[in-house]
Structures are given as structure tokens and as C-alpha cells.
């Protein structure tokens, strides 16, 4: 499958929102924090030093992922990964994840951090396969739905 990973353009903001809202509604629910961040990706991610990437086939957006700044210097949070429902199971998520890992290494980051939920067995398996290690989840996690925190150090 001829897929390329591209960086955020404002033309893609609606796709970023739509893909993530669909994913959240399918697997969980939309938290107020999600709605705020997803509706203003430039304000909450790009302008704060983060990145958003998209998987495209021709000009069709198949999936997306974001790397958001954290309070710790040189550690970005891998977040807001979503793939079109009809494209799930085609390794789009793996392509996006590998792109983020490669990008993080090129940027000389210390680590990638993520929050997830153990209900997402395939995702957790994938993160572990790529070297993420489980950390103790703080009681004031930024996401009510998260029950696992993971880190990939470089």
C-alpha cells in the first residue's frame, strides 16, 4: 500500500478532529479536554512545540497521530492516534508509530511518553513490541480513561 506520512497543514485540521472524535466515541467517550485540544490543534499542539502527522494514500487521509510537549524537556507525549475505521488492521497505526519514533530520534529527544487503556490490547501489544515500558500511572493523569502510562527512552 503506497502510504506516505506528512506533517500537519491547517487544511488537515478537520480530519484530525473527525478521526479522533470517531475513535473516542467508538472505544470510549469524548472528554472535555479532548474536545478542546482536538478542535484547536494549532493552539494546543503545534504552537506549543508539538507535531501532528497524517498517513495519506494519494490525497486521502487514513490516519493521524500527535506528539505533544510535556512538562519535561525533550520528552513528547505520543497521543491522538486514530485511523479510519475501514483502514484499521492495515498497519497504518504501526506506520504512524514508527514515523514518530524515527522523528523523535532525529530530533534527539530523550523519550516518548503515552497514556492508554489496557482495554486496547492490540495497541498495548504494539507499544510493548516497539519497546515502550510501563510506568506507574499518576493519580492525576490527564485522561480519565487512561489506566496505563508507558515510556520509550532513546
N, C-alpha and C positions, 0 to 999 in steps of 0.2 A: 504494500500500500504506500503510495507516494505522499508522505506526510511531511510537512515542514513545520518547525517551531519558530514563531515570530514574536517579537516584542509588542507590547501594548501600543495601540493607537486609539485616540478618542473615538474613532468610528466603531471600535470594538466594545465600548462601554456597555451597551445594551446586551450584547451577547454574554459578557462577563456576569452581568446581573441575572439574566434569564437562565443561564446554565446552572448557576449556583442556587438560585431560588428553587428551581425544579428539583435539583439534587436534595436540598434540605427538606423540601416537602415530601419527597419520596422516602427518605430514610429517617428523618427526624421531624423538625419543626423549625420555623424561622424565628430566631431570637431578635430582639430589638437591635442589638449590636450588629448582627448580620445585615439586617435591613439598612442600617446606617452606612456601614462600610461598603456594601455591595452597590448602593445607589450613588456613592461618591468615591469611586476608586482612586481618582486622581488626588483628592483631598486626603484620604486616609492611607493610601499605599504609595503611589508614585511620588507625590510631593514630599513625603516623609523619608524618601530614600529607598523605597521598595520597588519591586518589579512585578509585572504581570506578563505571562506568556500565554500564547494560544497555539494549539495544534490545528493546522489548516490542511485540507486536501483541496487542491485547486484554490478557490476562494471561500470554501465552506468551513466555518469554524466547527471543529469536532470536540474540542475540549479546552480547558483553561486551568491555570494554576497561578498562585501569587506567592511572592516572597516578601514578607513584611518585616520592617525593622523591629527589633526587640529592645528592651532596656539595656541589654548587654551589647557592647561594641563588637562588631564583626560576627554577630550571630543573627541570622534571619529566620523568621518563622515560615515554614512551608505551610501554606493554608489556601483555602478557597479552590481546591482542586475539584473539577467537575467535568464530566464527559457526557455528550449527548446520549440519551437512553439507548438509541438504536446502535450506537457505536461501542457500548460497554462490552468488555470481553474481547476487544480487538487490540489490546495492549497500548491504547492511547495514553492511559494513566502512567504506564511504565515509561513511555517515551517522554512524557512531561516530567516525571520524576528524575529520570536520567539527565534530562536537559538542566534541571535545577541543580543537581549535584555537580555536573560539569561546570555550570556557570559559577557556582559557589567556589569551586576550586580555582577557577580562572580569576575570581575576584579576591583570592587569598582570604576567604572567610575562615573563621575558626570552626564553625559548626552550623548545621541546620537543625532547628527545633520544630516539633509539631505536636499538636494536640489531636486526639482522635477518640474513637469509641470502640471498645473491644467487640461490639456487635458487628463491626465491619471487618469480619475475619479475613477476607481476601486482602483488604488494604493493610491490615496489621502484618499479615504474612509477607506482603510485598515490602513493607518498610523494614522488617527484620532481614529479609533477603538482601536488601541493599545496605545493610549494616547499621541501621538505627538501633539504639539500645534504649530500653525502658528506664525512665527516671521516676522518682517519687512525684506524684501529682500534688501540687499545692492546693490548699483548701479554697483559695480564692482564684481558681482557674478562670481565665477569661471567657470560657464557654461552659454553660451549664450542662450541656450534653456530653462533654468530654470526661472520660474515665481513665485515660491513659495519656502519658506525656512521653515523648521519645526524642532522642538526640543522636545526630550523626556528626561525629567530630572528624576533622581533617588533619 
